[in-house]
Amino acid sequence: MDTIAPTGAFTDTLAPLSAFEGVIDPANYTPLPDGWLLATADIVGSTKAIGAGQYKSVNMAGASVISALLNALGRQDLPFVFGGDGALVAVPGEAREIAREALAATRRWVSDELGLQLRAALIPISNIRAAGLDVRVALFRPTEHVAYAMFSGGGASWAETEMKAGRYEVPAAPSGTRPDLTGLSCRWDPIRSQHGDIVSIIAVPVPGGDMRAFQDLVSEIIALAGAEDRAGHPVPSRGPDLVFSLAGVDREARAQAPAGKRFATKLGIVGQIALVWVLTKLGLKLGRFDPVVYARDVASNTDFRKFDDGLKMTVDLDAATTGAIEARLAEAERAGICRFGVHRQNSALMTCIVATPLHRDHMHFVDGAAGGYAVAAANLKAKAA
């Protein structure tokens, strides 16, 4: 029988990396315990939806998977990764049914409230290992307040492929079912590039290829982007600008309250945005809440670089750096080392999970505002085909 480790017992064993370059070293990764599962989900037809102007809804749907699972399990330390149009969350075996219910409810909410089709699957780690792959996890800590999980071993990619093939499906819950999406928000303006373009980059190893050569390639790409100001971080160090958007308020209200009970929720959201704007403009604090510190933490706590069986980056680069990265990736692709996709746009988009603005462990997921990872992935797949 599989041994099931409590969530904290596993995550507490992981020594967070302080330098992102450490994500390429296999020695920094620890296998998920037997008995765990991968909850994975993504939007069907996300590229088409993005082309129709639904990029904010697509991003919010992807983040809703993480929010629903963390809230349902009452944990903020579960390993997860945000993929733009979807997400992956590792959950302990004893939480199987809770995770299934949360995924089912999220599928229904995305359909009812965002008009998008979310597919979802729950896949045992034992099945991934039976296929000859693994799921290993490392933690990267960009600040003392948050740490983001990195995944290696090929199992996460295999799980996504199985989900898209219709296996391990978690059906949608009955109409009207809602997940707990407390803290899910999207209150920030699109963040315009300061250097040239916001570039979404995905690079994955060729199956059966030279992994050492791929690790060296990732190191080179990280170094090229690292030569930019703040390593290409797309969010200004002072933090992004708050936005008052009726559509954004409506999306957040849909996450927080059912139909017929949203008027007060919308008023509360508008009031919070207005209060923070006034405090920021006047340089004032409200109790323990300091809007300047909060905005700076937003920038610091953002997941603009990640490793998920491959390198994913949303970075602000000048034309020369982007060209150098694309040239190096193309060279590696011709050599059979990697497959890659790149998408350029003029701004980035942020979706957030904020348990409380009084604490500094709020998490922020960034993607390109005109397709980002979804379009980069589509470009990668088109070349492979």
C-alpha positions in Angstrom: 0.0 0.0 0.0 1.2 3.5 -0.8 2.5 5.6 2.1 0.7 8.9 2.3 2.7 11.8 3.8 1.0 14.8 5.3 1.4 17.9 3.1 3.5 19.8 5.6 5.8 16.8 6.2 6.7 16.8 2.6 7.0 20.5 1.9 9.0 21.0 5.1 11.7 18.7 3.7 12.3 21.0 0.7 15.1 23.6 1.1 14.0 26.6 -1.0 16.4 27.9 -3.6 17.3 31.5 -3.4 18.9 31.7 -6.9 16.7 30.8 -9.8 19.6 29.2 -11.6 19.3 26.3 -9.2 16.2 25.0 -11.0 18.4 23.3 -13.6 20.2 21.1 -11.1 18.4 17.7 -10.6 19.9 17.4 -7.1 17.7 20.2 -6.0 14.5 18.2 -6.7 12.7 15.8 -4.3 10.2 13.1 -5.6 6.6 13.6 -4.5 5.6 11.0 -2.0 3.9 7.8 -3.1 0.1 8.2 -2.7 0.0 11.8 -3.9 -1.9 12.9 -7.0 -1.6 15.6 -9.7 -4.6 17.8 -10.2 -4.3 19.4 -13.6 -6.6 21.6 -15.7 -6.6 23.8 -18.7 -9.0 25.8 -21.0 -10.2 24.0 -24.1 -9.6 26.3 -27.1 -7.7 28.9 -25.1 -5.9 30.3 -28.2 -9.2 31.0 -29.9 -10.7 32.5 -26.7 -7.6 34.8 -26.4 -8.0 35.8 -30.0 -11.6 36.8 -29.2 -10.4 39.1 -26.4 -11.0 36.8 -23.5 -7.4 36.7 -22.3 -8.3 38.1 -18.8 -11.0 35.5 -18.4 -8.6 32.7 -19.6 -6.0 33.8 -17.0 -8.5 34.0 -14.2 -9.8 30.6 -15.1 -6.3 29.1 -14.8 -5.7 30.8 -11.5 -9.1 29.7 -10.2 -7.9 26.1 -10.2 -5.1 27.0 -7.8 -7.3 29.1 -5.6 -10.1 26.5 -5.4 -7.7 23.7 -4.4 -5.7 25.7 -1.9 -8.9 27.0 -0.3 -10.6 23.6 -0.3 -7.6 21.9 1.4 -6.9 24.8 3.7 -3.3 24.8 2.7 -1.1 27.5 1.1 2.0 25.2 0.9 0.8 22.7 -1.8 3.2 22.6 -4.8 1.6 24.2 -7.8 2.4 25.9 -11.1 0.3 28.4 -13.1 0.4 27.9 -16.8 -1.6 30.9 -18.1 -4.6 29.0 -19.4 -4.4 26.3 -16.8 -2.6 25.0 -13.7 -1.1 22.0 -12.0 -1.4 21.3 -8.2 0.1 18.4 -6.3 -2.2 17.1 -3.6 -1.8 14.4 -0.9 -3.7 11.2 -1.3 -5.9 11.7 1.7 -7.3 14.8 0.0 -8.4 12.9 -3.1 -12.1 13.5 -2.7 -11.8 17.1 -1.6 -9.6 17.8 -4.6 -12.0 16.0 -6.9 -14.9 18.1 -5.6 -12.9 21.3 -5.9 -12.0 20.6 -9.5 -15.5 19.6 -10.4 -16.9 22.8 -8.9 -14.2 24.9 -10.7 -15.1 23.3 -14.0 -18.8 24.3 -13.4 -17.9 27.9 -12.3 -15.6 28.5 -15.3 -18.4 27.4 -17.6 -21.2 29.3 -15.8 -19.4 32.5 -15.0 -16.7 32.9 -17.6 -18.2 31.1 -20.6 -15.2 28.9 -21.1 -14.7 25.1 -21.1 -12.3 23.9 -18.5 -11.1 20.3 -18.6 -9.6 18.7 -15.5 -8.0 15.4 -14.3 -6.8 13.9 -11.1 -3.8 11.5 -11.8 -2.1 9.3 -9.2 1.6 9.6 -8.9 1.8 5.8 -8.9 0.4 5.7 -12.5 3.0 8.3 -13.6 5.8 6.2 -12.2 4.4 3.1 -13.7 4.8 4.9 -17.1 8.5 5.3 -16.4 8.4 8.9 -15.4 8.5 10.9 -12.2 7.3 14.1 -10.5 10.0 15.8 -8.5 9.6 19.2 -6.8 11.9 22.0 -5.9 11.0 25.3 -4.3 12.3 28.7 -5.5 11.9 31.5 -3.0 12.0 34.9 -4.7 11.4 36.6 -1.3 11.2 35.6 2.3 7.4 35.7 2.1 6.6 33.2 -0.8 8.0 30.2 -2.5 6.9 28.7 -5.8 7.2 25.1 -6.8 9.2 23.9 -9.8 8.6 20.5 -11.3 10.8 18.0 -13.1 10.9 14.4 -14.1 8.5 14.4 -17.1 5.5 13.4 -15.1 3.7 16.8 -15.2 3.9 16.9 -19.0 2.7 13.3 -19.2 -0.2 14.1 -16.9 -1.2 17.0 -19.2 -1.1 14.8 -22.2 -3.3 12.2 -20.5 -5.8 14.9 -19.5 -6.1 16.2 -23.0 -6.7 12.6 -24.2 -9.7 12.4 -21.9 -8.2 10.1 -19.3 -8.5 10.5 -15.5 -11.2 13.1 -16.2 -13.0 14.9 -13.3 -16.5 15.6 -14.6 -18.1 19.0 -13.9 -20.3 19.5 -10.9 -24.0 20.1 -11.2 -25.1 23.5 -12.5 -24.9 26.2 -9.8 -22.0 24.5 -7.9 -19.4 27.1 -6.8 -15.8 26.6 -5.6 -14.3 28.6 -2.8 -12.3 31.3 -4.7 -11.7 33.6 -1.7 -8.8 35.9 -2.4 -8.8 35.5 -6.2 -8.6 38.9 -7.9 -7.4 40.8 -11.0 -7.2 44.4 -10.0 -4.1 45.5 -11.9 -3.7 47.4 -15.1 -1.9 45.5 -18.0 1.8 46.2 -17.4 3.4 47.7 -20.5 6.9 46.8 -21.5 9.6 49.2 -20.5 12.3 47.7 -22.7 10.7 46.5 -26.0 8.4 43.6 -25.6 6.9 41.3 -23.0 8.1 37.9 -24.2 6.5 34.6 -23.3 9.1 31.8 -23.7 8.6 28.0 -23.4 11.5 25.6 -23.9 11.1 21.9 -23.3 13.5 19.0 -23.9 13.1 16.7 -26.8 11.9 13.3 -25.5 14.9 11.0 -25.3 17.3 13.8 -26.0 20.4 14.9 -24.2 19.2 16.3 -20.8 22.6 17.6 -19.9 22.6 19.6 -23.1 19.1 20.9 -22.3 20.2 21.9 -18.8 23.1 23.9 -20.3 20.7 25.5 -22.7 18.4 26.6 -19.9 21.3 28.0 -18.1 22.3 30.1 -21.1 18.7 31.4 -21.6 18.5 32.4 -18.0 21.8 34.2 -18.3 20.8 36.0 -21.4 17.5 37.3 -19.8 19.4 37.9 -16.6 21.5 40.6 -18.3 18.4 42.7 -18.6 17.3 45.1 -15.9 16.1 43.0 -12.9 16.6 39.9 -15.0 13.7 40.9 -17.3 11.1 41.1 -14.5 8.0 42.5 -16.2 6.6 44.2 -13.1 8.1 47.6 -12.0 9.9 47.3 -8.7 7.4 49.9 -7.3 4.6 47.6 -8.2 1.9 47.8 -11.0 -0.8 50.5 -11.2 -4.2 49.7 -9.7 -7.0 49.8 -12.3 -10.7 50.6 -12.0 -12.3 48.4 -14.5 -16.0 47.5 -14.5 -15.2 44.3 -16.3 -12.5 43.4 -13.8 -14.8 44.2 -10.8 -17.5 42.0 -12.4 -15.0 39.1 -12.9 -13.9 39.3 -9.3 -17.5 39.6 -8.0 -18.4 36.4 -10.0 -15.6 34.6 -8.1 -16.7 35.8 -4.7 -20.6 35.7 -4.8 -23.4 33.9 -6.6 -25.7 35.7 -9.0 -28.2 37.9 -7.2 -25.9 38.6 -4.4 -23.1 40.6 -6.1 -24.2 44.2 -5.7 -22.7 44.6 -2.3 -19.7 42.5 -3.3 -19.0 44.9 -6.2 -19.4 47.9 -4.0 -16.9 46.4 -1.6 -14.4 45.8 -4.3 -14.8 49.3 -5.7 -14.4 50.7 -2.2 -11.2 48.8 -1.6 -9.7 49.9 -4.9 -10.6 53.5 -4.2 -9.2 53.3 -0.6 -5.9 51.9 -1.7 -5.6 54.5 -4.5 -6.2 57.3 -2.1 -3.8 55.9 0.5 -1.2 55.5 -2.2 -1.6 59.0 -3.6 -1.4 60.6 -0.1 1.4 58.3 1.1 -0.7 57.1 4.1 -1.0 53.9 6.0 -4.2 52.3 7.4 -3.3 50.3 10.5 -0.9 47.6 9.5 -1.6 48.1 5.8 1.0 50.0 4.0 0.1 50.4 0.3 3.6 51.2 -0.8 5.0 48.0 0.8 2.1 46.0 -0.5 2.7 47.2 -4.1 6.4 46.4 -3.9 5.6 43.0 -2.5 3.4 42.4 -5.5 6.4 42.8 -7.8 8.7 40.7 -5.6 6.1 37.9 -5.2 5.5 37.4 -8.9 6.2 34.1 -10.7 7.7 35.5 -13.9 10.1 32.6 -14.2 9.4 28.9 -13.6 10.5 25.4 -14.4 7.7 22.9 -15.2 9.4 20.0 -17.1 10.8 22.9 -19.1 11.6 26.6 -18.9 8.8 29.1 -18.9 9.4 32.8 -18.6 7.4 36.0 -19.1 10.0 38.7 -19.3 10.5 42.3 -20.4 13.3 42.3 -23.0 14.8 44.6 -25.6 14.9 43.5 -29.2 18.6 42.5 -29.1 18.1 40.2 -26.1 15.0 38.6 -27.5 16.8 38.0 -30.8 19.7 36.4 -29.1 17.4 34.1 -27.1 15.4 33.1 -30.1 18.6 32.4 -32.1 20.0 30.2 -29.3 16.8 28.3 -29.0 16.5 27.8 -32.8 20.1 26.5 -32.8 19.3 24.0 -30.0 16.1 23.0 -31.8 18.0 22.2 -35.0 20.5 20.1 -32.8 17.6 18.1 -31.4 18.0 19.4 -27.9 14.8 21.3 -27.4 11.4 22.4 -28.8 10.4 26.0 -28.1 7.7 28.6 -28.6 8.0 32.4 -28.2 5.3 35.0 -28.3 5.8 38.8 -28.1 3.3 41.3 -26.9 3.4 44.9 -25.6 2.1 44.2 -22.0 1.8 41.6 -19.3 -1.2 40.6 -17.2 -1.4 39.7 -13.6 -3.8 37.5 -11.7 -3.5 37.3 -7.9 -4.4 35.2 -4.9 -4.4 37.4 -1.8 -5.5 35.7 1.4 -5.3 39.0 3.3 -3.5 42.3 2.3 -2.3 42.5 5.9 0.1 39.6 5.4 3.0 39.6 2.9 2.5 36.1 1.5 0.2 37.2 -1.3 0.9 35.4 -4.6 0.9 36.9 -8.1 0.8 35.0 -11.4 2.0 36.9 -14.5 1.5 36.1 -18.2 1.6 37.9 -21.5 -1.5 40.1 -22.0 -2.1 39.0 -25.6 -1.9 35.3 -25.4 1.3 34.7 -23.5 2.1 31.1 -22.6 -1.0 29.8 -24.5 0.2 31.2 -27.8 3.8 30.3 -27.2 2.7 26.7 -26.5 0.6 26.8 -29.7 3.6 28.0 -31.6 5.7 25.1 -30.1 3.1 22.5 -31.0 2.7 23.9 -34.6 6.4 23.5 -35.3 6.4 20.0 -33.8 3.5 19.1 -36.1 
